[in-house]
Amino acid sequence: MEKEELNMDTLNLLRAVMKISSSLNDLDEVIEQKTYYKYGFKIEARRWVAFMEQHTADLMKSLVEEDSNLLMEVYNAIDEAGSKVQMNTPEHTSLLLFYVKLKSALHDIETMGDTRNTFYPKFIEVFTNKVTSQIENQYNFIQNTIDSEGNGVDIIIDFYNKLGSKIMHIENDLQN
């Protein structure tokens, strides 16, 4: 495997982990508001949180040790990007933000090369797919959400995909 591909895979994994970390705040809001935190989603979300916190803690710890200021800048950029998303209720907004950040994190995993099938990416993919599928099944309106300009949820997911690649990228001179 080429060094450039490994670097891009690592970067995509870090993007996914940062989005997952930010999505935990949105899930906290969903839990606090109680409207959507029930039934199958509650079960899958609890399981997902336990696994993500357990297995991404080491990755986050190494990022903090590497450059805590940069980590906070990236985290804040991802977190603050959602402040412009407003749905008809705060509960709907929180659920939507949780969902789109997870879908964008999955996109980061899906764009990885050979290392996609290693433990962390595969682990994140499997458990995140379970919780997003549960949202899609239990709250199918989330996929059909449209803003006042007629844009669907895919626009927000695409925004997070592009945001991740803008704020976390490899400079050309580092690739060589």
C-alpha positions in Angstrom: 0.0 0.0 0.0 1.3 3.4 -0.9 2.1 5.9 1.9 -0.3 8.5 0.3 -3.2 6.0 0.5 -2.4 5.1 4.1 -2.3 8.8 5.0 -5.7 9.4 3.3 -7.2 6.4 5.0 -5.9 7.7 8.4 -7.3 11.1 7.6 -10.7 9.7 6.7 -10.8 7.6 9.9 -10.0 10.8 11.9 -12.7 12.7 10.1 -15.2 10.0 10.9 -14.1 9.9 14.6 -14.4 13.7 14.9 -17.9 13.6 13.4 -18.9 10.8 15.7 -17.5 12.7 18.7 -19.5 15.8 17.7 -22.7 13.7 17.1 -22.6 12.6 20.8 -23.6 16.1 21.7 -26.6 15.9 19.4 -27.5 12.5 20.8 -27.3 14.0 24.3 -29.9 16.6 23.2 -32.1 13.8 21.7 -31.9 11.9 25.0 -32.7 15.0 27.1 -35.7 16.0 25.0 -37.1 12.4 25.1 -39.4 12.8 22.1 -37.4 10.4 19.8 -35.3 8.5 22.3 -37.5 5.4 22.6 -38.1 1.9 21.4 -35.6 0.4 19.0 -33.7 3.6 18.5 -33.1 3.9 22.2 -31.7 0.3 22.3 -29.4 0.8 19.3 -28.3 4.3 20.4 -27.3 3.0 23.9 -25.3 0.2 22.4 -23.7 2.5 19.8 -22.7 5.0 22.5 -21.1 2.3 24.7 -19.1 0.9 21.8 -18.1 4.2 20.4 -17.0 5.7 23.7 -15.1 2.5 24.5 -13.3 2.1 21.2 -12.7 5.6 20.0 -11.3 6.8 23.3 -7.8 5.7 22.5 -8.0 7.4 19.1 -9.2 10.6 20.6 -6.5 10.4 23.3 -3.8 10.2 20.8 -5.2 13.1 18.9 -5.3 15.2 22.0 -1.7 14.4 22.8 -0.7 15.2 19.2 -2.2 18.7 19.0 -5.1 19.5 21.4 -5.6 23.0 20.0 -6.0 21.7 16.4 -8.3 19.0 17.7 -10.5 21.5 19.4 -10.6 23.7 16.3 -11.7 20.8 14.1 -14.2 19.6 16.7 -15.7 23.2 17.1 -15.9 23.6 13.3 -17.9 20.4 13.0 -20.1 21.2 16.0 -20.7 24.8 15.0 -21.6 23.9 11.4 -24.9 22.5 12.8 -25.9 25.7 14.5 -27.4 26.9 11.2 -29.6 23.9 10.8 -33.1 24.5 12.2 -36.1 22.2 11.8 -39.6 22.7 13.0 -38.8 21.6 16.6 -35.6 21.4 18.6 -36.1 17.6 18.9 -36.3 17.2 15.1 -33.2 19.4 14.7 -31.2 17.3 17.2 -32.2 14.0 15.7 -31.4 15.3 12.2 -28.0 16.6 13.2 -27.2 13.3 14.9 -28.2 11.4 11.8 -26.4 13.5 9.2 -23.1 13.5 11.2 -23.3 9.7 11.3 -24.1 9.4 7.6 -21.2 11.7 6.9 -18.9 9.7 9.2 -20.0 6.6 7.2 -19.1 8.4 4.0 -15.6 9.0 5.4 -15.2 5.3 6.2 -16.6 4.3 2.8 -14.0 6.4 1.0 -11.1 4.6 2.6 -8.9 2.2 0.6 -7.4 -1.1 1.9 -7.5 -0.1 5.6 -11.2 0.2 5.5 -11.4 -3.5 6.5 -9.2 -3.1 9.6 -10.7 -3.1 13.1 -11.5 0.5 13.8 -13.1 1.5 10.5 -15.0 -1.8 10.2 -16.2 -1.5 13.8 -17.4 2.1 13.3 -19.1 1.2 10.1 -21.0 -1.8 11.4 -22.3 -0.2 14.6 -23.0 3.2 13.0 -24.9 1.5 10.2 -27.1 -0.2 12.8 -28.1 3.0 14.5 -28.7 5.0 11.2 -30.7 2.1 9.9 -32.8 2.1 13.0 -33.4 5.9 12.6 -34.4 5.4 9.0 -36.8 2.6 9.9 -38.3 4.1 13.1 -38.3 7.8 12.0 -38.5 7.4 8.2 -39.5 11.1 7.9 -35.8 12.0 8.7 -34.8 11.0 5.1 -37.6 13.0 3.6 -36.8 16.2 5.6 -36.8 19.2 3.3 -35.7 22.7 4.2 -37.6 26.0 3.3 -35.6 26.1 0.0 -36.6 22.6 -1.0 -33.3 21.0 -0.2 -33.3 17.5 1.2 -31.2 15.9 4.0 -28.6 14.8 1.4 -27.5 18.5 1.1 -26.6 18.6 4.8 -24.8 15.3 4.6 -22.8 16.6 1.6 -22.1 19.8 3.4 -20.5 17.8 6.3 -18.6 15.6 3.8 -17.1 18.8 2.2 -16.5 20.5 5.5 -14.5 17.5 6.7 -12.3 17.6 3.7 -11.8 21.3 4.0 -10.7 21.4 7.6 -8.8 18.2 7.7 -6.5 17.6 4.7 -3.0 16.6 3.8 -0.8 19.2 2.3 0.9 18.2 -0.9 4.4 18.6 0.6 3.5 16.2 3.4 2.4 13.5 0.9 5.9 13.2 -0.7 
